[in-house]
Amino acid sequence: MTFLEHLQLLRRIDNLIRRKATGRYDAFARRIGISVASLFRRLDELKMLGAEIQYSHTRESYYYCNKFSF
């Protein structure tokens, strides 16, 4: 994966989190075409950049707990 592709993937993840449209982790990974392990690595990357990411069982979606800009 090139650097540009990696950034585009992070943007897709960010967009779905902002819309609260991720679904469960397995569906989220499938939706963006990566493995579950890779999804968790990407979420960790966003967290290292300052994103506070949580999962809502009620909404079945990941969401930001803080004002995060990618």
C-alpha positions as CSV (number, residue, x, y, z in Angstrom):
1,M,0.0,0.0,0.0
2,T,1.4,3.4,-1.0
3,F,1.5,6.3,1.4
4,L,-1.4,8.0,-0.6
5,E,-3.5,4.8,-0.4
6,H,-2.9,4.7,3.3
7,L,-4.0,8.3,3.8
8,Q,-7.1,7.6,1.6
9,L,-8.0,4.6,3.8
10,L,-7.6,6.7,7.0
11,R,-9.9,9.3,5.4
12,R,-12.5,6.7,4.6
13,I,-12.3,5.4,8.2
14,D,-12.6,8.9,9.5
15,N,-15.6,9.7,7.3
16,L,-17.5,6.6,8.5
17,I,-16.7,7.4,12.1
18,R,-17.9,11.0,11.7
19,R,-21.2,9.7,10.1
20,K,-21.5,7.1,12.9
21,A,-22.0,4.6,10.1
22,T,-19.3,2.0,10.8
23,G,-21.3,-0.9,12.1
24,R,-19.5,-3.6,14.2
25,Y,-15.8,-4.1,13.8
26,D,-16.2,-7.1,11.5
27,A,-18.7,-5.3,9.2
28,F,-16.6,-2.1,9.3
29,A,-13.4,-4.0,8.2
30,R,-15.4,-5.7,5.4
31,R,-16.9,-2.4,4.3
32,I,-13.5,-0.8,3.7
33,G,-11.9,-4.0,2.4
34,I,-9.3,-4.7,5.1
35,S,-8.8,-7.4,7.8
36,V,-10.1,-6.8,11.4
37,A,-6.5,-6.7,12.6
38,S,-5.6,-4.0,10.1
39,L,-8.7,-2.1,11.1
40,F,-7.6,-2.1,14.7
41,R,-4.1,-0.9,13.7
42,R,-5.6,2.0,11.7
43,L,-7.8,2.9,14.7
44,D,-4.7,2.9,16.9
45,E,-3.0,5.2,14.4
46,L,-5.9,7.7,14.6
47,K,-5.8,7.4,18.4
48,M,-2.0,8.2,18.3
49,L,-3.0,11.4,16.3
50,G,-5.3,12.5,19.1
51,A,-8.6,10.8,18.3
52,E,-10.7,9.5,21.2
53,I,-12.6,6.7,19.6
54,Q,-15.2,4.6,21.3
55,Y,-17.8,2.1,20.2
56,S,-21.5,2.5,20.9
57,H,-23.4,-0.8,21.3
58,T,-26.7,1.1,21.0
59,R,-25.8,2.7,17.7
60,E,-23.6,-0.2,16.6
61,S,-21.0,2.3,15.4
62,Y,-17.7,3.8,16.4
63,Y,-17.7,7.5,17.2
64,Y,-15.3,10.3,18.3
65,C,-15.5,11.4,21.9
66,N,-13.6,14.6,21.1
67,K,-13.3,17.2,18.4
68,F,-10.9,15.5,16.2
69,S,-9.7,16.7,12.8
70,F,-7.8,14.4,10.4
